[in-house]
Amino acid sequence: MAVVTAESAAKIKSIISEILEIEEDEMTETSLFADDHGADSLRAIEILASLEKELGVTIDQSELSRMVNLRGVHEVIAEVRAA
C-alpha cells in the first residue's frame, strides 16, 4: 500500500487548514472536515483543487466522498501517486 511521506502529509495539512481557516493543531487524522470544521461542498472542491495544484496530481471528483478527513485525503493521494 502506498503511503504519503511526512513532508507531503505536513503540506496537505497546511493546505487544508488554510482553506478551512483553522489552526493545524485543531485538525486530527480523523476529525471530519464538514462536521468538525464546518467545511461545505465549495470548500471540499477548493481543497481538491489546491491539493492537485500544490502536489502536482490529478484527483477525480468522485474521490471527494472519501476525502472527509486527513486520513481519507492521505489514502486518495497515495493511490493517485501509485497509479
N, C-alpha and C positions, 0 to 999 in steps of 0.2 A: 504494500500500500504506500502510495506516495505521501510525503509529509511536507509541510510548509516549514521553511527554515526559520530560525529565531528572528533573523533580520526581516524576513517577509512578514512574519507574524506581528512584529513591532510596527512595521509600516502599515499593515492592514488595520491594526487597532487605532493607530494615529489618524488614518483617513476616515474611519467610521466615526470615531469620537468627535472629530471636527465637524462632520456632516450632521451628527446628532446634537451637536453643541453641548457635549458633556465632557467631564474630565475623564481621562483614560482609566483612572482607578475606580470609576463608578461602574465600569463595564467588566463583567466576568466572561469566561468562556461560554457560559450557558445563560447569561441574562438575555432576555428577549428584546430585540430592538423595538418592536411595536409595544408590547405590554409593559416592559420595564423602563423604556427610554422614550416612549411617545413618538416613535417613527411612524409616518404614514407611507402610503404606497409611492408617493413622489420622492420621499427620502430614500426609499428602497431602490428606486431606479437611479437616483443620484449616487448612492453607494456603489451600485453595479457599474455605472459609467466611470466613476472615479477609480475604482479598482482596475478596470480594463485599461484606462489611460496610464495610471501610475505603475502597474505591474506588466504592462505590455501583453495582456492576454485578451481573449475573446470569450465572454461568458454568455451562454444562451439565456434569454429572459425566463425560460421555463425553470431555470435553476433558482429563481428568486424564492420559490416556495420552500427551498431548503436553506436559504441564506437568512435565517431568522435570528441567529446569534453568531458569535465569533467561531464557535466550533463548526457550525454549518458552512460558514464562509471559508474556513481553512480547508474543509473537505472538498468543496467545489473548486477552489483554486488549485489544490493538489491534483485533483482529477484532470482539470483543464491542462495543467502543465505536463501531466503524464501522457496525455493523449497524443 
